[in-house]
């Protein structure tokens, strides 16, 4: 919690990330009842850092910034910009990570017929979180600067984000199909 007494930097974050990845892959190997579960388990365990990396990479690429530069556009910075305190941001990130961990354990013991529908809902929840966090970037820094030089796939993605009604219709369709 804030104020932190340790700043990990690359020297601490990289080994901890590697250990977390190794442990999640190792735990995924214990679940052998489905061919899909060993791939889903590590993704759910590592959902917060994977989602943060995907959001930051996508928004930097869309806005024309280098994806390897240092920036204040990570998830915790975006949550702070919403007016949350440092403590609440930490609790929120820990909460999302805990829910994802519980979902990983639930998926590993879940009956096979429920797996596909459950994974669909989990993917939709992660997509909604990702779109919301990306939208926070575009409120402060519009992607129009790099829009004309962007590849077609990026332009289509941006059009989809800005046409929220289309996203809502797609999500509603997916939820109705899953239900």
C-alpha positions in Angstrom: 0.0 0.0 0.0 0.9 3.6 -0.4 3.5 4.8 0.5 5.5 1.7 -0.7 8.7 0.9 1.0 10.1 -1.0 -1.9 10.4 0.0 -5.6 10.9 -3.2 -7.5 11.8 -1.9 -11.0 13.0 -4.4 -13.5 15.2 -6.1 -11.0 12.2 -7.2 -8.9 9.3 -7.2 -11.3 10.9 -9.5 -13.9 11.9 -12.3 -11.5 8.5 -12.1 -9.8 6.7 -12.1 -13.1 8.8 -15.1 -14.2 8.0 -17.0 -11.0 4.3 -16.2 -11.3 4.3 -17.4 -14.9 6.2 -20.6 -14.0 3.9 -21.4 -11.1 0.8 -20.8 -13.1 2.0 -23.0 -15.9 3.0 -25.6 -13.4 -0.4 -25.5 -11.8 -2.1 -25.6 -15.2 -0.3 -28.9 -15.9 -2.1 -30.5 -12.9 -5.5 -30.0 -14.7 -5.7 -32.6 -17.4 -9.4 -33.2 -17.7 -9.7 -30.9 -20.8 -7.3 -29.9 -23.5 -8.4 -26.2 -23.1 -7.9 -25.9 -19.3 -4.1 -25.9 -19.2 -4.2 -22.8 -21.5 -6.9 -21.0 -19.7 -5.6 -21.4 -16.1 -2.3 -19.3 -16.6 -4.2 -16.6 -18.6 -6.7 -16.2 -15.7 -4.0 -16.3 -13.0 -2.0 -13.6 -14.9 -5.1 -11.6 -16.1 -4.2 -8.3 -14.5 -0.7 -8.0 -15.9 -1.7 -9.4 -19.3 -4.7 -7.1 -19.6 -2.5 -4.1 -18.5 0.1 -5.0 -21.1 -2.5 -5.5 -23.9 -4.2 -2.2 -23.1 -1.0 -0.2 -22.9 0.4 -1.7 -26.1 -2.8 -1.2 -28.0 -3.3 2.4 -26.9 0.3 3.4 -27.5 0.2 1.8 -31.0 -3.1 3.5 -31.8 -2.0 6.9 -30.6 1.3 6.7 -32.5 3.6 6.4 -29.4 6.4 3.9 -29.1 5.2 0.8 -27.2 8.6 0.5 -25.4 8.7 4.0 -23.9 8.1 4.7 -20.3 4.7 6.3 -19.7 2.0 7.1 -17.2 -0.6 5.1 -19.1 -0.7 1.9 -17.1 -3.9 0.6 -15.4 -3.0 2.1 -12.0 -2.4 5.5 -13.6 -5.7 5.4 -15.4 -7.5 4.5 -12.2 -5.8 7.3 -10.4 -7.0 9.7 -13.1 -10.5 8.7 -12.3 -10.0 10.1 -8.8 -9.4 6.9 -6.9 -6.9 7.1 -4.0 -3.7 5.0 -4.1 -5.1 2.6 -1.5 -8.4 2.1 -3.5 -6.4 1.5 -6.7 -4.3 -1.2 -4.9 -7.4 -2.8 -3.4 -9.2 -2.8 -6.8 -6.2 -4.4 -8.6 -5.8 -7.0 -5.9 -9.6 -7.6 -6.1 -9.6 -8.2 -9.8 -6.5 -10.4 -9.5 -8.2 -12.4 -6.7 -11.4 -12.8 -8.7 -9.4 -14.0 -11.7 -7.5 -16.4 -9.5 -10.8 -17.8 -8.1 -12.1 -18.1 -11.7 -8.9 -20.0 -12.7 -9.5 -22.5 -9.8 -13.2 -22.8 -10.7 -12.4 -23.5 -14.4 -10.0 -26.2 -13.4 -12.7 -28.1 -11.4 -15.7 -27.1 -13.5 -17.7 -29.8 -15.3 -16.8 -29.9 -19.0 -20.2 -28.8 -20.4 -20.2 -25.5 -18.4 -16.7 -24.6 -19.5 -17.4 -23.0 -22.9 -20.2 -20.7 -21.6 -18.2 -19.7 -18.5 -15.2 -18.9 -20.6 -17.3 -16.8 -22.9 -18.6 -14.7 -19.9 -15.1 -14.3 -18.5 -13.7 -13.2 -21.9 -16.6 -10.7 -22.2 -15.8 -9.3 -18.7 -12.1 -8.9 -19.6 -13.0 -7.2 -22.9 -15.3 -4.8 -21.2 -12.6 -3.9 -18.6 -10.1 -3.5 -21.4 -12.4 -1.3 -23.5 -13.2 0.9 -20.5 -9.5 1.4 -19.7 -8.7 2.1 -23.3 -11.5 4.7 -23.5 -9.9 6.5 -20.6 -6.8 7.0 -22.8 -8.8 8.4 -25.7 -10.5 10.9 -23.4 -7.2 12.7 -22.7 -5.3 11.8 -26.0 -7.4 11.3 -29.1 -6.1 8.7 -31.6 -6.7 11.0 -34.6 -3.1 12.0 -34.9 -2.0 8.5 -36.0 -5.3 7.5 -37.5 -4.6 8.2 -41.1 -1.3 6.4 -41.1 -2.6 3.4 -39.1 -3.2 0.0 -40.7 -6.7 -0.9 -41.7 -7.2 -3.2 -38.7 -6.3 -0.4 -36.2 -8.7 2.0 -38.0 -11.5 -0.6 -37.8 -10.8 -1.2 -34.1 -10.9 2.6 -33.4 -14.1 2.9 -35.3 -15.6 0.1 -33.3 -14.5 1.7 -30.0 -16.0 5.1 -30.9 -19.3 3.5 -32.0 -20.3 2.3 -28.6 -23.8 1.4 -29.7 -22.2 -1.2 -32.1 -20.1 -2.6 -29.2 -23.2 -2.8 -27.0 -25.2 -4.6 -29.7 -22.3 -7.1 -30.2 -22.0 -7.7 -26.5 -25.7 -8.1 -26.1 -25.7 -10.6 -29.0 -22.9 -12.6 -27.4 -24.5 -12.6 -24.0 -27.9 -13.7 -25.4 -26.2 -16.5 -27.4 -24.2 -17.6 -24.3 -27.3 -17.6 -22.1 
